[in-house]
Amino acid sequence: MGHAQGPNIPHGTLSDYIWGLIWSVILTAIAFGVVMTGSFDKITTIVILLVSAVTQIFVQLFYFLHMKRTPDQSWNIITGLFTIVQVLILFVGTLWVMYHLYINMQIGY
């Protein structure tokens, strides 16, 4: 059993994969360099890491998962957005619950 091949299955070119690799290495090197040199203050380092991480996500989606803005990819984009919303709800809900647990544990001390 092999992979399904057909006209509607998007595949990247070698050039796409090479550009994706180059961008991934550059973004990883930026994040590594910022942390290892320690030349920025804490807030600037965090901002650079977050921007680098989000950019890395888009590079991975575009070059390796081939999630481009074409009609063929609309369901992939919709399910990707749905997954992002679910993760955000889980993350924000967890922070909210933990914050209220912390506040409620402080009462009486």
C-alpha beads as a LAMMPS data file, in Angstrom:
LAMMPS data file: protein, C-alpha beads

109 atoms
108 bonds

1 atom types
1 bond types

-500.0 500.0 xlo xhi
-500.0 500.0 ylo yhi
-500.0 500.0 zlo zhi

Masses

1 110.0

Atoms # bond

1 1 1 0.000 0.000 0.000
2 1 1 1.476 3.299 -1.085
3 1 1 0.423 6.871 -0.787
4 1 1 -2.580 7.989 -2.769
5 1 1 -1.514 9.789 -5.915
6 1 1 -3.814 11.879 -7.991
7 1 1 -4.372 15.273 -9.572
8 1 1 -6.002 16.744 -6.449
9 1 1 -3.185 15.768 -4.069
10 1 1 -0.894 18.811 -3.683
11 1 1 2.817 18.129 -3.690
12 1 1 5.644 20.539 -3.145
13 1 1 8.550 21.009 -5.453
14 1 1 12.143 20.487 -4.436
15 1 1 12.518 24.257 -4.436
16 1 1 9.651 24.569 -1.910
17 1 1 11.299 22.084 0.420
18 1 1 14.691 23.778 0.146
19 1 1 13.212 27.222 0.863
20 1 1 11.283 25.767 3.798
21 1 1 14.469 24.228 5.161
22 1 1 16.406 27.475 4.746
23 1 1 13.726 29.531 6.509
24 1 1 13.403 26.954 9.297
25 1 1 17.154 26.945 9.912
26 1 1 17.310 30.768 9.892
27 1 1 14.419 31.110 12.348
28 1 1 15.851 28.427 14.622
29 1 1 19.287 30.096 14.528
30 1 1 17.730 33.456 15.427
31 1 1 15.935 31.977 18.443
32 1 1 19.020 30.043 19.536
33 1 1 21.305 33.052 19.101
34 1 1 19.030 35.397 21.039
35 1 1 18.855 33.017 23.996
36 1 1 22.505 31.962 24.020
37 1 1 24.015 35.443 23.682
38 1 1 21.736 37.022 26.268
39 1 1 22.279 40.393 24.596
40 1 1 18.642 41.482 24.943
41 1 1 16.559 42.152 28.029
42 1 1 13.976 39.579 29.117
43 1 1 10.918 41.169 27.453
44 1 1 12.691 41.712 24.116
45 1 1 13.968 38.129 24.162
46 1 1 10.465 36.785 24.773
47 1 1 9.005 38.933 21.986
48 1 1 11.705 37.802 19.531
49 1 1 11.131 34.162 20.483
50 1 1 7.356 34.469 20.066
51 1 1 7.668 36.162 16.670
52 1 1 10.203 33.559 15.575
53 1 1 7.969 30.700 16.774
54 1 1 4.830 32.006 15.055
55 1 1 6.764 32.629 11.843
56 1 1 8.187 29.105 12.097
57 1 1 4.637 27.707 12.338
58 1 1 3.615 29.503 9.150
59 1 1 6.769 28.354 7.348
60 1 1 5.995 24.755 8.318
61 1 1 2.354 25.049 7.221
62 1 1 3.172 26.717 3.909
63 1 1 6.288 24.892 2.719
64 1 1 5.939 21.424 4.248
65 1 1 2.190 20.882 4.756
66 1 1 1.341 22.817 1.559
67 1 1 -1.511 24.741 3.176
68 1 1 -1.821 27.457 0.594
69 1 1 -4.818 29.670 -0.110
70 1 1 -6.299 27.592 -2.914
71 1 1 -9.836 26.183 -3.169
72 1 1 -8.431 22.663 -2.779
73 1 1 -7.035 23.544 0.637
74 1 1 -10.140 25.203 2.125
75 1 1 -11.057 22.246 4.369
76 1 1 -7.487 21.922 5.613
77 1 1 -7.437 25.600 6.514
78 1 1 -10.832 25.386 8.247
79 1 1 -9.780 22.379 10.327
80 1 1 -6.481 24.087 11.145
81 1 1 -8.305 27.194 12.368
82 1 1 -10.710 25.039 14.376
83 1 1 -7.764 23.300 16.029
84 1 1 -6.174 26.663 16.875
85 1 1 -9.441 27.860 18.454
86 1 1 -9.696 24.670 20.521
87 1 1 -6.111 25.014 21.768
88 1 1 -6.702 28.681 22.664
89 1 1 -9.875 27.811 24.576
90 1 1 -8.017 25.080 26.458
91 1 1 -5.036 27.339 27.202
92 1 1 -7.030 30.411 28.268
93 1 1 -9.509 28.279 30.238
94 1 1 -6.666 26.568 32.087
95 1 1 -5.075 29.906 32.961
96 1 1 -8.440 31.261 34.117
97 1 1 -9.137 28.251 36.347
98 1 1 -5.627 28.253 37.812
99 1 1 -5.784 32.004 38.511
100 1 1 -9.108 31.683 40.323
101 1 1 -7.845 28.700 42.304
102 1 1 -4.819 30.760 43.342
103 1 1 -6.989 33.734 44.356
104 1 1 -9.460 31.538 46.281
105 1 1 -6.623 29.792 48.140
106 1 1 -5.384 33.195 49.394
107 1 1 -8.610 33.942 51.269
108 1 1 -8.224 33.366 54.974
109 1 1 -4.420 33.674 55.140

Bonds

1 1 1 2
2 1 2 3
3 1 3 4
4 1 4 5
5 1 5 6
6 1 6 7
7 1 7 8
8 1 8 9
9 1 9 10
10 1 10 11
11 1 11 12
12 1 12 13
13 1 13 14
14 1 14 15
15 1 15 16
16 1 16 17
17 1 17 18
18 1 18 19
19 1 19 20
20 1 20 21
21 1 21 22
22 1 22 23
23 1 23 24
24 1 24 25
25 1 25 26
26 1 26 27
27 1 27 28
28 1 28 29
29 1 29 30
30 1 30 31
31 1 31 32
32 1 32 33
33 1 33 34
34 1 34 35
35 1 35 36
36 1 36 37
37 1 37 38
38 1 38 39
39 1 39 40
40 1 40 41
41 1 41 42
42 1 42 43
43 1 43 44
44 1 44 45
45 1 45 46
46 1 46 47
47 1 47 48
48 1 48 49
49 1 49 50
50 1 50 51
51 1 51 52
52 1 52 53
53 1 53 54
54 1 54 55
55 1 55 56
56 1 56 57
57 1 57 58
58 1 58 59
59 1 59 60
60 1 60 61
61 1 61 62
62 1 62 63
63 1 63 64
64 1 64 65
65 1 65 66
66 1 66 67
67 1 67 68
68 1 68 69
69 1 69 70
70 1 70 71
71 1 71 72
72 1 72 73
73 1 73 74
74 1 74 75
75 1 75 76
76 1 76 77
77 1 77 78
78 1 78 79
79 1 79 80
80 1 80 81
81 1 81 82
82 1 82 83
83 1 83 84
84 1 84 85
85 1 85 86
86 1 86 87
87 1 87 88
88 1 88 89
89 1 89 90
90 1 90 91
91 1 91 92
92 1 92 93
93 1 93 94
94 1 94 95
95 1 95 96
96 1 96 97
97 1 97 98
98 1 98 99
99 1 99 100
100 1 100 101
101 1 101 102
102 1 102 103
103 1 103 104
104 1 104 105
105 1 105 106
106 1 106 107
107 1 107 108
108 1 108 109
